[in-house]
Amino acid sequence: MSEMSVTRAARNLHMSQPAVSNALNRLRYLTSDDLFVKTHGVFSATPRAKLMWPAIHESLAKLDAAVDPDIFDPASAIATLKFGMSDFVASQSVIPLYVILEKTAPNISINLLPHNVEDMTQSLENGYLDMAAGVHRNIEDSALRTAPLGAVPYVCVMRRDHPLAKARFDREVFLNARHLVVSTSGRQGFIDRQLEEQGFKRKIGLIVNHFAVAPHVLLQTDLISVLPKKTVETSNCFEQLVIVQMPITIRPGIIRLAWHARTENIPVHRWIRESLFALCKVAAVKEI
């Protein structure tokens, strides 16, 4: 696949040309496909060979990493990594990461999969996910590794012409108002756990599973919400919303990246993690 030449492939493999030809014939028999055809003296891969190649190339890269873990070239690496995270975390980390991948590692793909924090440990352990990121509690599983990506400040927000926007907005009003909650699992999240720790409980009117939807819902309802500040500020309806003073203390959340110990030293995984950490560090400096 790399050389499109039996002669050059034999040289790279330190094998004789007949030996490579025989190996190719065995592969053809195994797959019931020509794999490579010669037209006008030029080899080209069949559709079956092209379909097989990404998985085979990724497996070969893992074998190379096992033999020599220091060898890794982003430009030639072929891999697909499965991430689990909310749309908010993806917008803060994976989208900027992919901008870098397009330039430095064009054959590395990112696949964002449905995910919630509660199922994260199992998803990483069974290989459904390669990495996950979110505002979650400490993970006690010794097979998992975590590292912080950044802090998430929260604000209380409502539509600009909301009845509470210009009224007295104290703790009692906050708790009695009907709230919009964003939860990828549909269950209690980071904000409600903090409220419970302080002995409070808010009234939940609606739960959605995407942060990007929340500002638009607020525009059309009398709901209020506690959202990441960035979600509000980057919304295209920001001018129609108002941020009000939070009458209850809500700590910033810490976004943590999590991965399984078995991927700790796989070069492509390590490179992606280091790239994410570098991106988040630069973003933090810019905000300061």
C-alpha positions as a Markdown table, in Angstrom:
| # | Residue | x | y | z |
|---|---|---|---|---|
| 1 | Met | 0.0 | 0.0 | 0.0 |
| 2 | Ser | 2.9 | 2.4 | 0.7 |
| 3 | Glu | 5.0 | 1.6 | -2.3 |
| 4 | Met | 2.7 | 0.2 | -4.9 |
| 5 | Ser | 5.6 | -1.9 | -6.0 |
| 6 | Val | 6.5 | -5.5 | -5.1 |
| 7 | Thr | 10.2 | -4.7 | -5.7 |
| 8 | Arg | 10.3 | -1.7 | -3.4 |
| 9 | Ala | 8.2 | -3.5 | -0.8 |
| 10 | Ala | 10.6 | -6.4 | -0.8 |
| 11 | Arg | 13.5 | -4.0 | -0.3 |
| 12 | Asn | 11.8 | -2.3 | 2.6 |
| 13 | Leu | 11.0 | -5.7 | 4.2 |
| 14 | His | 14.4 | -7.1 | 3.6 |
| 15 | Met | 12.9 | -10.0 | 1.7 |
| 16 | Ser | 13.4 | -11.3 | -1.8 |
| 17 | Gln | 10.9 | -10.3 | -4.5 |
| 18 | Pro | 9.6 | -13.9 | -5.0 |
| 19 | Ala | 9.0 | -14.2 | -1.2 |
| 20 | Val | 6.9 | -11.0 | -1.3 |
| 21 | Ser | 5.0 | -12.2 | -4.4 |
| 22 | Asn | 4.3 | -15.5 | -2.6 |
| 23 | Ala | 3.1 | -13.7 | 0.5 |
| 24 | Leu | 0.8 | -11.5 | -1.7 |
| 25 | Asn | -0.6 | -14.6 | -3.4 |
| 26 | Arg | -1.4 | -16.1 | 0.0 |
| 27 | Leu | -3.2 | -12.9 | 1.0 |
| 28 | Arg | -5.2 | -13.0 | -2.2 |
| 29 | Tyr | -6.2 | -16.6 | -1.4 |
| 30 | Leu | -7.1 | -15.7 | 2.1 |
| 31 | Thr | -9.3 | -12.7 | 1.1 |
| 32 | Ser | -10.6 | -14.0 | -2.2 |
| 33 | Asp | -9.6 | -10.7 | -3.8 |
| 34 | Asp | -6.8 | -9.5 | -6.1 |
| 35 | Leu | -5.9 | -6.8 | -3.6 |
| 36 | Phe | -3.6 | -5.2 | -6.1 |
| 37 | Val | -3.9 | -5.1 | -9.9 |
| 38 | Lys | -1.4 | -4.0 | -12.5 |
| 39 | Thr | -2.7 | -1.7 | -15.3 |
| 40 | His | -0.3 | -0.4 | -18.0 |
| 41 | Gly | 2.6 | -1.4 | -15.7 |
| 42 | Val | 1.2 | 0.5 | -12.7 |
| 43 | Phe | -0.1 | -1.2 | -9.5 |
| 44 | Ser | -3.3 | 0.1 | -7.9 |
| 45 | Ala | -5.3 | -1.2 | -4.9 |
| 46 | Thr | -8.7 | -2.8 | -5.2 |
| 47 | Pro | -11.6 | -1.4 | -3.2 |
| 48 | Arg | -11.3 | -4.4 | -0.8 |
| 49 | Ala | -7.6 | -3.5 | -0.1 |
| 50 | Lys | -8.5 | 0.1 | 0.5 |
| 51 | Leu | -11.2 | -0.9 | 2.9 |
| 52 | Met | -8.9 | -3.2 | 4.8 |
| 53 | Trp | -5.9 | -0.8 | 5.0 |
| 54 | Pro | -6.9 | 1.7 | 7.7 |
| 55 | Ala | -7.5 | -1.1 | 10.3 |
| 56 | Ile | -4.4 | -3.0 | 9.3 |
| 57 | His | -2.3 | 0.2 | 9.3 |
| 58 | Glu | -3.5 | 1.2 | 12.7 |
| 59 | Ser | -2.7 | -2.3 | 14.0 |
| 60 | Leu | 0.8 | -2.2 | 12.6 |
| 61 | Ala | 1.3 | 1.2 | 14.2 |
| 62 | Lys | 0.4 | -0.3 | 17.6 |
| 63 | Leu | 2.9 | -3.1 | 17.0 |
| 64 | Asp | 5.6 | -0.6 | 16.2 |
| 65 | Ala | 4.7 | 1.3 | 19.4 |
| 66 | Ala | 5.0 | -1.9 | 21.4 |
| 67 | Val | 8.5 | -2.6 | 20.0 |
| 68 | Asp | 9.7 | 1.1 | 20.0 |
| 69 | Pro | 7.3 | 3.4 | 21.9 |
| 70 | Asp | 9.4 | 6.5 | 21.1 |
| 71 | Ile | 8.7 | 6.3 | 17.4 |
| 72 | Phe | 5.6 | 8.4 | 16.4 |
| 73 | Asp | 5.1 | 10.6 | 13.4 |
| 74 | Pro | 1.8 | 12.5 | 13.5 |
| 75 | Ala | 2.0 | 13.3 | 9.8 |
| 76 | Ser | 1.9 | 9.6 | 8.8 |
| 77 | Ala | -0.2 | 8.2 | 11.7 |
| 78 | Ile | -3.5 | 6.6 | 10.8 |
| 79 | Ala | -5.9 | 6.2 | 13.7 |
| 80 | Thr | -9.5 | 6.9 | 14.8 |
| 81 | Leu | -10.0 | 7.9 | 18.5 |
| 82 | Lys | -13.4 | 7.6 | 20.2 |
| 83 | Phe | -14.2 | 10.5 | 22.5 |
| 84 | Gly | -17.1 | 10.9 | 25.0 |
| 85 | Met | -18.0 | 14.4 | 26.0 |
| 86 | Ser | -20.8 | 16.9 | 26.0 |
| 87 | Asp | -21.2 | 19.5 | 23.2 |
| 88 | Phe | -19.9 | 22.2 | 25.5 |
| 89 | Val | -16.7 | 20.3 | 26.4 |
| 90 | Ala | -16.3 | 19.4 | 22.7 |
| 91 | Ser | -16.6 | 23.0 | 21.7 |
| 92 | Gln | -13.9 | 24.0 | 24.2 |
| 93 | Ser | -11.4 | 21.2 | 23.4 |
| 94 | Val | -12.0 | 18.9 | 20.5 |
| 95 | Ile | -12.9 | 21.5 | 17.9 |
| 96 | Pro | -9.7 | 23.4 | 18.5 |
| 97 | Leu | -7.8 | 20.1 | 18.6 |
| 98 | Tyr | -9.2 | 19.1 | 15.2 |
| 99 | Val | -8.0 | 22.4 | 13.7 |
| 100 | Ile | -4.5 | 21.2 | 14.7 |
| 101 | Leu | -5.0 | 17.7 | 13.4 |
| 102 | Glu | -6.0 | 19.0 | 9.9 |
| 103 | Lys | -2.6 | 20.6 | 9.6 |
| 104 | Thr | -0.3 | 18.2 | 11.5 |
| 105 | Ala | -2.0 | 14.8 | 11.5 |
| 106 | Pro | -4.5 | 14.6 | 8.6 |
| 107 | Asn | -5.1 | 10.8 | 8.9 |
| 108 | Ile | -6.1 | 10.9 | 12.6 |
| 109 | Ser | -9.9 | 11.0 | 13.0 |
| 110 | Ile | -12.0 | 11.9 | 16.0 |
| 111 | Asn | -15.3 | 10.2 | 16.6 |
| 112 | Leu | -17.6 | 11.8 | 19.2 |
| 113 | Leu | -19.9 | 9.2 | 20.7 |
| 114 | Pro | -23.0 | 9.4 | 23.0 |
| 115 | His | -21.7 | 9.6 | 26.5 |
| 116 | Asn | -22.7 | 10.5 | 30.1 |
| 117 | Val | -20.5 | 10.9 | 33.1 |
| 118 | Glu | -22.2 | 8.1 | 35.0 |
| 119 | Asp | -21.3 | 5.5 | 32.4 |
| 120 | Met | -17.8 | 6.8 | 31.7 |
| 121 | Thr | -15.8 | 4.2 | 33.7 |
| 122 | Gln | -17.5 | 1.3 | 32.1 |
| 123 | Ser | -17.2 | 2.8 | 28.6 |
| 124 | Leu | -13.5 | 3.3 | 29.0 |
| 125 | Glu | -12.9 | -0.1 | 30.4 |
| 126 | Asn | -14.8 | -2.0 | 27.7 |
| 127 | Gly | -13.2 | 0.1 | 24.9 |
| 128 | Tyr | -16.4 | 1.9 | 23.8 |
| 129 | Leu | -14.4 | 5.1 | 24.4 |
| 130 | Asp | -10.7 | 5.9 | 24.2 |
| 131 | Met | -11.0 | 9.1 | 26.2 |
| 132 | Ala | -13.8 | 11.0 | 28.0 |
| 133 | Ala | -14.0 | 14.5 | 29.4 |
| 134 | Gly | -16.4 | 16.2 | 31.6 |
| 135 | Val | -17.1 | 17.8 | 35.0 |
| 136 | His | -17.1 | 14.7 | 37.1 |
| 137 | Arg | -16.3 | 13.6 | 40.6 |
| 138 | Asn | -13.1 | 11.9 | 41.4 |
| 139 | Ile | -12.7 | 8.5 | 39.8 |
| 140 | Glu | -11.6 | 5.8 | 42.2 |
| 141 | Asp | -11.0 | 3.1 | 39.6 |
| 142 | Ser | -7.2 | 2.3 | 39.7 |
| 143 | Ala | -7.4 | 1.2 | 36.0 |
| 144 | Leu | -8.3 | 4.8 | 34.9 |
| 145 | Arg | -6.1 | 7.9 | 34.6 |
| 146 | Thr | -7.3 | 11.5 | 34.8 |
| 147 | Ala | -5.9 | 15.0 | 34.4 |
| 148 | Pro | -7.6 | 18.4 | 34.5 |
| 149 | Leu | -8.2 | 20.4 | 31.3 |
| 150 | Gly | -9.6 | 23.5 | 32.8 |
| 151 | Ala | -12.1 | 25.3 | 35.0 |
| 152 | Val | -15.7 | 26.1 | 34.1 |
| 153 | Pro | -17.3 | 29.1 | 35.8 |
| 154 | Tyr | -21.1 | 29.1 | 36.0 |
| 155 | Val | -23.6 | 31.9 | 35.7 |
| 156 | Cys | -27.4 | 32.3 | 36.3 |
| 157 | Val | -29.1 | 33.4 | 33.1 |
| 158 | Met | -32.6 | 34.1 | 31.8 |
| 159 | Arg | -34.2 | 35.9 | 28.9 |
| 160 | Arg | -33.8 | 39.7 | 29.1 |
| 161 | Asp | -37.5 | 40.4 | 29.4 |
| 162 | His | -38.0 | 37.7 | 32.0 |
| 163 | Pro | -40.3 | 38.7 | 34.9 |
| 164 | Leu | -37.4 | 38.0 | 37.4 |
| 165 | Ala | -34.8 | 40.0 | 35.4 |
| 166 | Lys | -35.6 | 43.3 | 37.2 |
| 167 | Ala | -37.2 | 41.9 | 40.4 |
| 168 | Arg | -35.6 | 41.1 | 43.7 |
| 169 | Phe | -33.5 | 37.9 | 43.0 |
| 170 | Asp | -32.6 | 36.3 | 46.3 |
| 171 | Arg | -32.0 | 32.7 | 47.3 |
| 172 | Glu | -35.7 | 32.0 | 47.8 |
| 173 | Val | -36.7 | 33.4 | 44.4 |
| 174 | Phe | -33.9 | 31.4 | 42.8 |
| 175 | Leu | -34.9 | 28.1 | 44.4 |
| 176 | Asn | -38.7 | 28.6 | 43.6 |
| 177 | Ala | -38.2 | 29.5 | 40.0 |
| 178 | Arg | -38.5 | 26.7 | 37.4 |
| 179 | His | -35.1 | 25.7 | 36.1 |
| 180 | Leu | -33.7 | 24.5 | 32.8 |
| 181 | Val | -31.1 | 21.8 | 33.4 |
| 182 | Val | -28.6 | 20.4 | 30.9 |
| 183 | Ser | -27.7 | 16.7 | 31.6 |
| 184 | Thr | -26.3 | 14.2 | 29.1 |
| 185 | Ser | -27.6 | 11.4 | 31.3 |
| 186 | Gly | -31.0 | 12.9 | 32.3 |
| 187 | Arg | -30.0 | 12.6 | 35.9 |
| 188 | Gln | -28.8 | 14.9 | 38.7 |
| 189 | Gly | -25.7 | 16.8 | 37.7 |
| 190 | Phe | -22.9 | 18.9 | 39.1 |
| 191 | Ile | -25.0 | 22.0 | 40.0 |
| 192 | Asp | -27.7 | 20.0 | 41.9 |
| 193 | Arg | -25.0 | 18.1 | 43.9 |
| 194 | Gln | -23.6 | 21.4 | 45.0 |
| 195 | Leu | -27.0 | 22.6 | 46.0 |
| 196 | Glu | -27.7 | 19.4 | 48.0 |
| 197 | Glu | -24.4 | 19.9 | 49.8 |
| 198 | Gln | -25.7 | 23.2 | 51.0 |
| 199 | Gly | -29.1 | 21.8 | 51.9 |
| 200 | Phe | -31.0 | 23.3 | 49.0 |
| 201 | Lys | -33.1 | 21.9 | 46.1 |
| 202 | Arg | -34.3 | 23.7 | 43.1 |
| 203 | Lys | -37.4 | 23.2 | 41.0 |
| 204 | Ile | -36.6 | 21.6 | 37.6 |
| 205 | Gly | -39.0 | 22.3 | 34.8 |
| 206 | Leu | -37.1 | 20.9 | 31.8 |
| 207 | Ile | -34.0 | 18.8 | 31.2 |
| 208 | Val | -32.2 | 18.8 | 27.8 |
| 209 | Asn | -29.0 | 17.0 | 26.8 |
| 210 | His | -27.2 | 19.6 | 24.7 |
| 211 | Phe | -25.8 | 22.9 | 26.1 |
| 212 | Ala | -26.2 | 24.6 | 22.7 |
| 213 | Val | -30.0 | 24.2 | 22.9 |
| 214 | Ala | -30.3 | 25.8 | 26.4 |
| 215 | Pro | -30.0 | 29.6 | 25.4 |
| 216 | His | -32.7 | 29.1 | 22.8 |
| 217 | Val | -35.0 | 27.4 | 25.2 |
| 218 | Leu | -34.6 | 30.2 | 27.7 |
| 219 | Leu | -35.6 | 32.8 | 25.0 |
| 220 | Gln | -39.0 | 31.1 | 24.6 |
| 221 | Thr | -39.9 | 30.2 | 28.2 |
| 222 | Asp | -39.9 | 31.6 | 31.8 |
| 223 | Leu | -37.3 | 29.1 | 32.8 |
| 224 | Ile | -34.0 | 30.2 | 34.3 |
| 225 | Ser | -30.8 | 28.2 | 34.2 |
| 226 | Val | -27.3 | 27.9 | 35.6 |
| 227 | Leu | -25.0 | 27.4 | 32.7 |
| 228 | Pro | -21.3 | 27.5 | 31.8 |
| 229 | Lys | -20.4 | 31.2 | 31.2 |
| 230 | Lys | -18.9 | 30.3 | 27.8 |
| 231 | Thr | -22.2 | 28.7 | 26.7 |
| 232 | Val | -24.0 | 31.9 | 27.3 |
| 233 | Glu | -21.4 | 34.3 | 25.9 |
| 234 | Thr | -20.8 | 32.3 | 22.7 |
| 235 | Ser | -24.5 | 31.8 | 22.0 |
| 236 | Asn | -25.9 | 33.7 | 18.9 |
| 237 | Cys | -28.8 | 34.9 | 21.1 |
| 238 | Phe | -26.5 | 36.3 | 23.9 |
| 239 | Glu | -27.9 | 39.8 | 23.4 |
| 240 | Gln | -31.4 | 38.6 | 24.2 |
| 241 | Leu | -30.3 | 37.0 | 27.5 |
| 242 | Val | -29.3 | 38.5 | 30.8 |
| 243 | Ile | -26.8 | 37.2 | 33.4 |
| 244 | Val | -28.0 | 37.9 | 37.0 |
| 245 | Gln | -26.1 | 37.7 | 40.3 |
| 246 | Met | -26.1 | 34.2 | 41.6 |
| 247 | Pro | -27.7 | 34.2 | 45.1 |
| 248 | Ile | -26.1 | 30.9 | 46.0 |
| 249 | Thr | -22.4 | 30.0 | 45.9 |
| 250 | Ile | -21.7 | 27.7 | 43.0 |
| 251 | Arg | -18.1 | 26.5 | 42.6 |
| 252 | Pro | -16.5 | 26.4 | 39.2 |
| 253 | Gly | -16.4 | 22.9 | 37.7 |
| 254 | Ile | -13.2 | 21.2 | 36.7 |
| 255 | Ile | -13.2 | 19.5 | 33.3 |
| 256 | Arg | -11.2 | 16.3 | 33.6 |
| 257 | Leu | -9.9 | 14.1 | 30.8 |
| 258 | Ala | -10.0 | 10.4 | 31.6 |
| 259 | Trp | -8.5 | 7.4 | 29.8 |
| 260 | His | -7.7 | 3.7 | 30.5 |
| 261 | Ala | -4.3 | 2.7 | 31.8 |
| 262 | Arg | -3.9 | 0.3 | 28.9 |
| 263 | Thr | -3.7 | 3.3 | 26.5 |
| 264 | Glu | -1.2 | 5.2 | 28.7 |
| 265 | Asn | 1.8 | 4.5 | 26.4 |
| 266 | Ile | 0.2 | 4.1 | 23.0 |
| 267 | Pro | 2.0 | 6.9 | 21.1 |
| 268 | Val | -1.0 | 8.3 | 19.2 |
| 269 | His | -3.1 | 8.4 | 22.4 |
| 270 | Arg | -0.2 | 10.1 | 24.3 |
| 271 | Trp | 0.2 | 12.6 | 21.5 |
| 272 | Ile | -3.5 | 13.5 | 21.4 |
| 273 | Arg | -3.5 | 13.9 | 25.2 |
| 274 | Glu | -0.5 | 16.1 | 25.2 |
| 275 | Ser | -2.0 | 18.2 | 22.4 |
| 276 | Leu | -5.2 | 18.7 | 24.4 |
| 277 | Phe | -3.3 | 19.7 | 27.5 |
| 278 | Ala | -1.2 | 22.2 | 25.5 |
| 279 | Leu | -4.4 | 23.7 | 23.9 |
| 280 | Cys | -6.2 | 24.1 | 27.2 |
| 281 | Lys | -3.1 | 25.7 | 28.8 |
| 282 | Val | -2.9 | 28.3 | 26.0 |
| 283 | Ala | -6.7 | 28.9 | 26.3 |
| 284 | Ala | -6.3 | 29.5 | 30.1 |
| 285 | Val | -3.5 | 32.0 | 29.5 |
| 286 | Lys | -5.6 | 33.9 | 27.0 |
| 287 | Glu | -8.5 | 34.1 | 29.4 |
| 288 | Ile | -6.3 | 35.5 | 32.1 |
